Amino acid sequence: MLKYLVALISMVLAVWTVPEWLTFPISGSVASVLESWLRQQVSDVPASAPGRMLTEDELSLYNGEENSKGLYLAILGHVFDVEKGRKHYGPGGGYHFFTGKDASRAFITGDFTEAGLSSDISDFTDSQIVALYDWLSFYQKDYTPVGKLIGRFYTETGQPTDALLHVEAFLSEGLKKKAQAQSEMQLYPACNSEWSEASGGRVWCSTMSEINAILDQDRADCGKILLCGEMQRCLTMLGQLVYFSTSQELQSTHTSEKTPLYVLVFDLEKI
């Protein structure tokens, strides 16, 4: 908008003959001087307004109860209008306890007591922070944003607090770990496992690529192999500990020629 205004003024000045008595020395073009002046006038306006800023007391008036002002909830300091989900968030709904407050903590812990419905996530791990931001993305996608909540995560002017900056640092680290885990999952797909008193335990993979991934891991990634004794060995993959005896052969059965089923047998008594 600003550049169009400057251009319009410049056009007017271009066709207007300035009387000699109005001239004065000036450096640069008239357009650049005007643009500089106009920018100075709007320099105090933020590039993107933070939206409506609510206090905790104001937010508490939007809990959907009788005579309330509406149906709002906050997560990580972001306030959303959840009126369209009234059957879930209104009185009697399964998520009513989230309304009128920022209960970020409870989205992850599942503690819906008065103490648990808190915005304090200072002890959360990076993976918990990532999960919480998944919830924030859900509300940003499905519900109307209202503004920000003044307090733990945002100041009165809508600026992030130190607490929020700390959370965002954990988020960055958590996203890196999540991406790494997904990459490892593609390289080493997880197999299936089961156990019963009658037959003991077994781990199996449904495709040749999955079993090859285990064998490749066994040969190549020495950092994830533990020697468990002369007659057996163990390997860990993505946090799953798989035991099998070197004296037992890798068993395979064929449900069909196209879909072989590979089975690793392990002794639970030795785990």
BALOBA-1460 file (C-alpha; in Angstrom, 3 decimals):
// residues 271
<rec num="1" residu="m" x="0.000" y="0.000" z="0.000"/>
<rec num="2" residu="l" x="2.814" y="2.358" z="0.908"/>
<rec num="3" residu="k" x="4.637" y="1.990" z="-2.406"/>
<rec num="4" residu="y" x="1.438" y="2.731" z="-4.357"/>
<rec num="5" residu="l" x="0.856" y="5.888" z="-2.332"/>
<rec num="6" residu="v" x="4.415" y="7.034" z="-2.952"/>
<rec num="7" residu="a" x="4.086" y="6.300" z="-6.670"/>
<rec num="8" residu="l" x="0.834" y="8.300" z="-6.883"/>
<rec num="9" residu="i" x="2.355" y="11.301" z="-5.152"/>
<rec num="10" residu="s" x="5.391" y="11.086" z="-7.425"/>
<rec num="11" residu="m" x="3.169" y="11.119" z="-10.527"/>
<rec num="12" residu="v" x="1.326" y="14.190" z="-9.309"/>
<rec num="13" residu="l" x="4.579" y="15.966" z="-8.594"/>
<rec num="14" residu="a" x="5.934" y="14.981" z="-12.000"/>
<rec num="15" residu="v" x="3.198" y="16.900" z="-13.853"/>
<rec num="16" residu="w" x="2.982" y="19.801" z="-11.420"/>
<rec num="17" residu="t" x="5.260" y="22.747" z="-12.106"/>
<rec num="18" residu="v" x="6.504" y="23.907" z="-8.754"/>
<rec num="19" residu="p" x="6.656" y="27.688" z="-8.462"/>
<rec num="20" residu="e" x="10.139" y="28.985" z="-8.123"/>
<rec num="21" residu="w" x="9.393" y="30.529" z="-4.735"/>
<rec num="22" residu="l" x="8.452" y="27.112" z="-3.339"/>
<rec num="23" residu="t" x="11.678" y="25.419" z="-4.303"/>
<rec num="24" residu="f" x="14.248" y="24.526" z="-1.679"/>
<rec num="25" residu="p" x="17.461" y="22.475" z="-1.695"/>
<rec num="26" residu="i" x="16.870" y="18.735" z="-1.122"/>
<rec num="27" residu="s" x="19.067" y="15.692" z="-1.483"/>
<rec num="28" residu="g" x="17.815" y="12.738" z="-3.535"/>
<rec num="29" residu="s" x="14.570" y="12.420" z="-5.432"/>
<rec num="30" residu="v" x="11.271" y="13.716" z="-4.126"/>
<rec num="31" residu="a" x="9.879" y="10.163" z="-4.158"/>
<rec num="32" residu="s" x="12.636" y="8.803" z="-1.951"/>
<rec num="33" residu="v" x="12.231" y="11.667" z="0.521"/>
<rec num="34" residu="l" x="8.474" y="11.128" z="0.691"/>
<rec num="35" residu="e" x="8.901" y="7.392" z="1.109"/>
<rec num="36" residu="s" x="11.343" y="7.936" z="3.942"/>
<rec num="37" residu="w" x="8.919" y="10.313" z="5.643"/>
<rec num="38" residu="l" x="5.955" y="7.963" z="5.255"/>
<rec num="39" residu="r" x="7.932" y="5.013" z="6.577"/>
<rec num="40" residu="q" x="8.848" y="7.059" z="9.619"/>
<rec num="41" residu="q" x="5.160" y="7.719" z="10.321"/>
<rec num="42" residu="v" x="4.295" y="4.006" z="10.375"/>
<rec num="43" residu="s" x="7.507" y="2.723" z="11.925"/>
<rec num="44" residu="d" x="5.791" y="2.193" z="15.269"/>
<rec num="45" residu="v" x="3.161" y="-0.143" z="13.785"/>
<rec num="46" residu="p" x="4.225" y="-3.823" z="14.111"/>
<rec num="47" residu="a" x="4.544" y="-5.808" z="10.884"/>
<rec num="48" residu="s" x="2.035" y="-8.367" z="12.132"/>
<rec num="49" residu="a" x="-0.248" y="-7.492" z="15.014"/>
<rec num="50" residu="p" x="-0.364" y="-10.145" z="17.736"/>
<rec num="51" residu="g" x="-4.164" y="-10.120" z="17.694"/>
<rec num="52" residu="r" x="-6.319" y="-9.801" z="20.752"/>
<rec num="53" residu="m" x="-4.489" y="-10.126" z="24.057"/>
<rec num="54" residu="l" x="-6.459" y="-11.740" z="26.872"/>
<rec num="55" residu="t" x="-5.687" y="-12.035" z="30.555"/>
<rec num="56" residu="e" x="-6.346" y="-15.296" z="32.408"/>
<rec num="57" residu="d" x="-9.348" y="-13.685" z="34.113"/>
<rec num="58" residu="e" x="-10.804" y="-12.643" z="30.760"/>
<rec num="59" residu="l" x="-10.271" y="-16.097" z="29.283"/>
<rec num="60" residu="s" x="-12.047" y="-17.698" z="32.243"/>
<rec num="61" residu="l" x="-15.250" y="-15.920" z="31.160"/>
<rec num="62" residu="y" x="-15.318" y="-18.054" z="27.987"/>
<rec num="63" residu="n" x="-15.971" y="-21.478" z="29.495"/>
<rec num="64" residu="g" x="-19.371" y="-22.062" z="27.900"/>
<rec num="65" residu="e" x="-21.245" y="-22.031" z="31.187"/>
<rec num="66" residu="e" x="-24.463" y="-20.058" z="31.660"/>
<rec num="67" residu="n" x="-23.915" y="-16.315" z="31.111"/>
<rec num="68" residu="s" x="-20.409" y="-16.932" z="29.750"/>
<rec num="69" residu="k" x="-19.183" y="-14.880" z="26.798"/>
<rec num="70" residu="g" x="-18.385" y="-17.835" z="24.562"/>
<rec num="71" residu="l" x="-16.275" y="-20.946" z="24.330"/>
<rec num="72" residu="y" x="-12.501" y="-20.449" z="24.186"/>
<rec num="73" residu="l" x="-9.485" y="-22.508" z="25.117"/>
<rec num="74" residu="a" x="-5.760" y="-21.824" z="25.021"/>
<rec num="75" residu="i" x="-2.802" y="-24.023" z="24.234"/>
<rec num="76" residu="l" x="0.787" y="-22.783" z="24.442"/>
<rec num="77" residu="g" x="-0.653" y="-19.295" z="24.891"/>
<rec num="78" residu="h" x="-2.663" y="-19.405" z="21.639"/>
<rec num="79" residu="v" x="-6.375" y="-18.753" z="22.187"/>
<rec num="80" residu="f" x="-8.968" y="-20.455" z="19.962"/>
<rec num="81" residu="d" x="-12.725" y="-20.185" z="19.595"/>
<rec num="82" residu="v" x="-14.052" y="-23.754" z="19.864"/>
<rec num="83" residu="e" x="-17.739" y="-22.874" z="19.641"/>
<rec num="84" residu="k" x="-18.236" y="-25.079" z="16.578"/>
<rec num="85" residu="g" x="-17.198" y="-28.038" z="18.718"/>
<rec num="86" residu="r" x="-19.616" y="-27.197" z="21.530"/>
<rec num="87" residu="k" x="-20.850" y="-30.772" z="21.880"/>
<rec num="88" residu="h" x="-17.289" y="-31.708" z="22.871"/>
<rec num="89" residu="y" x="-16.129" y="-28.529" z="24.625"/>
<rec num="90" residu="g" x="-19.383" y="-27.237" z="26.092"/>
<rec num="91" residu="p" x="-20.769" y="-28.133" z="29.537"/>
<rec num="92" residu="g" x="-21.181" y="-31.898" z="29.736"/>
<rec num="93" residu="g" x="-18.773" y="-32.480" z="26.859"/>
<rec num="94" residu="g" x="-15.775" y="-34.749" z="27.147"/>
<rec num="95" residu="y" x="-13.281" y="-31.874" z="26.715"/>
<rec num="96" residu="h" x="-15.085" y="-29.175" z="28.665"/>
<rec num="97" residu="f" x="-12.302" y="-29.048" z="31.265"/>
<rec num="98" residu="f" x="-9.992" y="-27.492" z="28.627"/>
<rec num="99" residu="t" x="-12.142" y="-24.382" z="28.142"/>
<rec num="100" residu="g" x="-11.607" y="-21.006" z="29.748"/>
<rec num="101" residu="k" x="-7.947" y="-21.697" z="30.474"/>
<rec num="102" residu="d" x="-4.574" y="-22.777" z="29.124"/>
<rec num="103" residu="a" x="-4.252" y="-26.431" z="30.121"/>
<rec num="104" residu="s" x="-1.335" y="-27.241" z="27.828"/>
<rec num="105" residu="r" x="0.128" y="-29.727" z="30.288"/>
<rec num="106" residu="a" x="-2.963" y="-31.943" z="30.357"/>
<rec num="107" residu="f" x="-2.922" y="-32.437" z="26.579"/>
<rec num="108" residu="i" x="0.138" y="-34.640" z="27.088"/>
<rec num="109" residu="t" x="-0.129" y="-35.976" z="30.631"/>
<rec num="110" residu="g" x="-3.836" y="-36.822" z="30.587"/>
<rec num="111" residu="d" x="-4.096" y="-35.474" z="34.136"/>
<rec num="112" residu="f" x="-7.418" y="-33.616" z="34.142"/>
<rec num="113" residu="t" x="-7.456" y="-32.764" z="37.832"/>
<rec num="114" residu="e" x="-7.415" y="-29.129" z="38.893"/>
<rec num="115" residu="a" x="-3.661" y="-29.342" z="39.464"/>
<rec num="116" residu="g" x="-3.075" y="-31.112" z="36.173"/>
<rec num="117" residu="l" x="-4.993" y="-28.569" z="34.079"/>
<rec num="118" residu="s" x="-2.005" y="-26.240" z="34.019"/>
<rec num="119" residu="s" x="0.094" y="-24.416" z="31.445"/>
<rec num="120" residu="d" x="3.325" y="-25.369" z="33.232"/>
<rec num="121" residu="i" x="5.366" y="-27.588" z="30.895"/>
<rec num="122" residu="s" x="8.794" y="-26.619" z="32.202"/>
<rec num="123" residu="d" x="9.649" y="-30.258" z="32.945"/>
<rec num="124" residu="f" x="8.555" y="-31.638" z="29.560"/>
<rec num="125" residu="t" x="10.983" y="-33.572" z="27.385"/>
<rec num="126" residu="d" x="11.624" y="-32.559" z="23.792"/>
<rec num="127" residu="s" x="9.420" y="-35.406" z="22.525"/>
<rec num="128" residu="q" x="6.559" y="-34.214" z="24.737"/>
<rec num="129" residu="i" x="6.999" y="-30.697" z="23.364"/>
<rec num="130" residu="v" x="6.772" y="-32.043" z="19.801"/>
<rec num="131" residu="a" x="3.559" y="-33.879" z="20.696"/>
<rec num="132" residu="l" x="2.119" y="-30.709" z="22.225"/>
<rec num="133" residu="y" x="2.873" y="-28.716" z="19.068"/>
<rec num="134" residu="d" x="1.007" y="-31.397" z="17.112"/>
<rec num="135" residu="w" x="-2.035" y="-30.481" z="19.195"/>
<rec num="136" residu="l" x="-1.427" y="-26.788" z="18.502"/>
<rec num="137" residu="s" x="-1.324" y="-27.525" z="14.760"/>
<rec num="138" residu="f" x="-4.654" y="-29.335" z="15.065"/>
<rec num="139" residu="y" x="-6.344" y="-26.294" z="16.609"/>
<rec num="140" residu="q" x="-4.737" y="-23.920" z="14.114"/>
<rec num="141" residu="k" x="-6.155" y="-26.029" z="11.305"/>
<rec num="142" residu="d" x="-9.649" y="-26.728" z="12.665"/>
<rec num="143" residu="y" x="-10.578" y="-23.759" z="14.858"/>
<rec num="144" residu="t" x="-10.652" y="-19.963" z="14.675"/>
<rec num="145" residu="p" x="-7.718" y="-18.193" z="16.360"/>
<rec num="146" residu="v" x="-8.693" y="-15.381" z="18.715"/>
<rec num="147" residu="g" x="-5.381" y="-14.055" z="19.969"/>
<rec num="148" residu="k" x="-2.820" y="-14.701" z="22.665"/>
<rec num="149" residu="l" x="-2.985" y="-15.261" z="26.402"/>
<rec num="150" residu="i" x="-0.948" y="-12.916" z="28.579"/>
<rec num="151" residu="g" x="1.104" y="-14.855" z="31.080"/>
<rec num="152" residu="r" x="3.448" y="-17.809" z="30.832"/>
<rec num="153" residu="f" x="4.095" y="-17.688" z="27.083"/>
<rec num="154" residu="y" x="3.319" y="-14.122" z="25.928"/>
<rec num="155" residu="t" x="3.780" y="-10.631" z="27.304"/>
<rec num="156" residu="e" x="1.130" y="-7.905" z="27.299"/>
<rec num="157" residu="t" x="2.419" y="-6.742" z="23.904"/>
<rec num="158" residu="g" x="2.305" y="-10.210" z="22.388"/>
<rec num="159" residu="q" x="6.023" y="-10.883" z="22.560"/>
<rec num="160" residu="p" x="7.256" y="-14.398" z="23.433"/>
<rec num="161" residu="t" x="8.484" y="-14.852" z="26.990"/>
<rec num="162" residu="d" x="11.680" y="-16.610" z="28.037"/>
<rec num="163" residu="a" x="9.544" y="-19.639" z="28.905"/>
<rec num="164" residu="l" x="8.266" y="-19.857" z="25.320"/>
<rec num="165" residu="l" x="11.752" y="-19.419" z="23.870"/>
<rec num="166" residu="h" x="12.881" y="-22.306" z="26.078"/>
<rec num="167" residu="v" x="10.011" y="-24.441" z="24.778"/>
<rec num="168" residu="e" x="10.839" y="-23.573" z="21.169"/>
<rec num="169" residu="a" x="14.452" y="-24.641" z="21.702"/>
<rec num="170" residu="f" x="13.225" y="-28.016" z="22.959"/>
<rec num="171" residu="l" x="10.877" y="-28.212" z="19.976"/>
<rec num="172" residu="s" x="13.761" y="-27.737" z="17.558"/>
<rec num="173" residu="e" x="15.755" y="-30.506" z="19.209"/>
<rec num="174" residu="g" x="12.738" y="-32.790" z="19.350"/>
<rec num="175" residu="l" x="11.987" y="-32.331" z="15.651"/>
<rec num="176" residu="k" x="15.572" y="-33.275" z="14.797"/>
<rec num="177" residu="k" x="15.277" y="-36.478" z="16.824"/>
<rec num="178" residu="k" x="11.900" y="-37.271" z="15.273"/>
<rec num="179" residu="a" x="13.303" y="-36.869" z="11.765"/>
<rec num="180" residu="q" x="16.276" y="-39.074" z="12.655"/>
<rec num="181" residu="a" x="13.983" y="-41.775" z="14.081"/>
<rec num="182" residu="q" x="11.838" y="-41.729" z="10.942"/>
<rec num="183" residu="s" x="14.950" y="-42.055" z="8.806"/>
<rec num="184" residu="e" x="16.146" y="-45.038" z="10.854"/>
<rec num="185" residu="m" x="12.717" y="-46.616" z="10.627"/>
<rec num="186" residu="q" x="12.966" y="-46.543" z="6.836"/>
<rec num="187" residu="l" x="16.425" y="-48.110" z="6.949"/>
<rec num="188" residu="y" x="15.558" y="-50.688" z="9.605"/>
<rec num="189" residu="p" x="11.822" y="-51.454" z="9.596"/>
<rec num="190" residu="a" x="10.477" y="-52.756" z="12.888"/>
<rec num="191" residu="c" x="9.383" y="-56.392" z="13.008"/>
<rec num="192" residu="n" x="6.593" y="-58.086" z="14.951"/>
<rec num="193" residu="s" x="6.806" y="-59.998" z="18.227"/>
<rec num="194" residu="e" x="4.621" y="-62.224" z="20.379"/>
<rec num="195" residu="w" x="4.903" y="-64.374" z="23.503"/>
<rec num="196" residu="s" x="2.902" y="-67.190" z="25.099"/>
<rec num="197" residu="e" x="3.594" y="-69.601" z="27.962"/>
<rec num="198" residu="a" x="3.168" y="-72.571" z="25.660"/>
<rec num="199" residu="s" x="5.455" y="-71.589" z="22.814"/>
<rec num="200" residu="g" x="7.641" y="-68.888" z="24.335"/>
<rec num="201" residu="g" x="8.488" y="-65.796" z="22.360"/>
<rec num="202" residu="r" x="9.248" y="-65.076" z="18.760"/>
<rec num="203" residu="v" x="10.029" y="-62.125" z="16.541"/>
<rec num="204" residu="w" x="9.167" y="-62.180" z="12.867"/>
<rec num="205" residu="c" x="9.348" y="-59.986" z="9.799"/>
<rec num="206" residu="s" x="6.863" y="-60.146" z="6.978"/>
<rec num="207" residu="t" x="9.125" y="-59.246" z="4.078"/>
<rec num="208" residu="m" x="12.597" y="-60.133" z="2.870"/>
<rec num="209" residu="s" x="13.635" y="-56.470" z="3.028"/>
<rec num="210" residu="e" x="12.828" y="-56.322" z="6.745"/>
<rec num="211" residu="i" x="14.821" y="-59.419" z="7.648"/>
<rec num="212" residu="n" x="17.724" y="-58.225" z="5.505"/>
<rec num="213" residu="a" x="17.620" y="-54.950" z="7.409"/>
<rec num="214" residu="i" x="18.145" y="-56.862" z="10.669"/>
<rec num="215" residu="l" x="20.981" y="-58.928" z="9.221"/>
<rec num="216" residu="d" x="22.612" y="-55.823" z="7.744"/>
<rec num="217" residu="q" x="22.304" y="-54.142" z="11.133"/>
<rec num="218" residu="d" x="23.905" y="-57.208" z="12.742"/>
<rec num="219" residu="r" x="26.872" y="-57.085" z="10.392"/>
<rec num="220" residu="a" x="27.397" y="-53.393" z="9.838"/>
<rec num="221" residu="d" x="26.256" y="-51.375" z="12.838"/>
<rec num="222" residu="c" x="28.533" y="-52.630" z="15.594"/>
<rec num="223" residu="g" x="27.465" y="-49.832" z="17.887"/>
<rec num="224" residu="k" x="24.070" y="-51.488" z="18.307"/>
<rec num="225" residu="i" x="25.270" y="-55.069" z="18.827"/>
<rec num="226" residu="l" x="25.841" y="-56.546" z="22.290"/>
<rec num="227" residu="l" x="27.656" y="-59.843" z="22.858"/>
<rec num="228" residu="c" x="25.506" y="-61.835" z="25.287"/>
<rec num="229" residu="g" x="27.557" y="-64.993" z="25.641"/>
<rec num="230" residu="e" x="29.065" y="-67.729" z="23.561"/>
<rec num="231" residu="m" x="25.809" y="-69.450" z="22.644"/>
<rec num="232" residu="q" x="23.681" y="-66.436" z="21.935"/>
<rec num="233" residu="r" x="23.821" y="-62.878" z="20.739"/>
<rec num="234" residu="c" x="21.481" y="-59.947" z="20.935"/>
<rec num="235" residu="l" x="20.909" y="-56.853" z="18.902"/>
<rec num="236" residu="t" x="18.897" y="-53.725" z="19.551"/>
<rec num="237" residu="m" x="16.882" y="-51.955" z="16.924"/>
<rec num="238" residu="l" x="14.951" y="-48.768" z="17.626"/>
<rec num="239" residu="g" x="14.748" y="-49.619" z="21.318"/>
<rec num="240" residu="q" x="13.532" y="-53.204" z="20.753"/>
<rec num="241" residu="l" x="15.796" y="-55.887" z="22.212"/>
<rec num="242" residu="v" x="15.778" y="-59.077" z="20.146"/>
<rec num="243" residu="y" x="17.414" y="-62.239" z="21.535"/>
<rec num="244" residu="f" x="18.137" y="-65.367" z="19.541"/>
<rec num="245" residu="s" x="20.489" y="-68.297" z="19.982"/>
<rec num="246" residu="t" x="23.315" y="-68.931" z="17.547"/>
<rec num="247" residu="s" x="22.570" y="-72.638" z="17.910"/>
<rec num="248" residu="q" x="19.120" y="-72.132" z="16.435"/>
<rec num="249" residu="e" x="18.705" y="-71.650" z="12.735"/>
<rec num="250" residu="l" x="16.730" y="-68.780" z="11.290"/>
<rec num="251" residu="q" x="13.408" y="-70.443" z="10.611"/>
<rec num="252" residu="s" x="11.257" y="-69.587" z="7.621"/>
<rec num="253" residu="t" x="7.839" y="-70.648" z="6.497"/>
<rec num="254" residu="h" x="6.105" y="-69.764" z="3.274"/>
<rec num="255" residu="t" x="2.487" y="-68.709" z="3.396"/>
<rec num="256" residu="s" x="2.777" y="-68.227" z="-0.340"/>
<rec num="257" residu="e" x="5.581" y="-68.103" z="-2.842"/>
<rec num="258" residu="k" x="5.289" y="-64.323" z="-3.040"/>
<rec num="259" residu="t" x="5.043" y="-63.662" z="0.712"/>
<rec num="260" residu="p" x="7.615" y="-65.589" z="2.750"/>
<rec num="261" residu="l" x="7.420" y="-65.289" z="6.533"/>
<rec num="262" residu="y" x="10.746" y="-65.184" z="8.362"/>
<rec num="263" residu="v" x="10.838" y="-66.041" z="12.060"/>
<rec num="264" residu="l" x="13.485" y="-65.372" z="14.702"/>
<rec num="265" residu="v" x="13.173" y="-67.669" z="17.732"/>
<rec num="266" residu="f" x="14.454" y="-66.447" z="21.104"/>
<rec num="267" residu="d" x="14.534" y="-67.796" z="24.635"/>
<rec num="268" residu="l" x="12.735" y="-65.489" z="27.092"/>
<rec num="269" residu="e" x="14.347" y="-67.208" z="30.093"/>
<rec num="270" residu="k" x="17.673" y="-65.746" z="29.024"/>
<rec num="271" residu="i" x="16.395" y="-62.177" z="28.698"/>
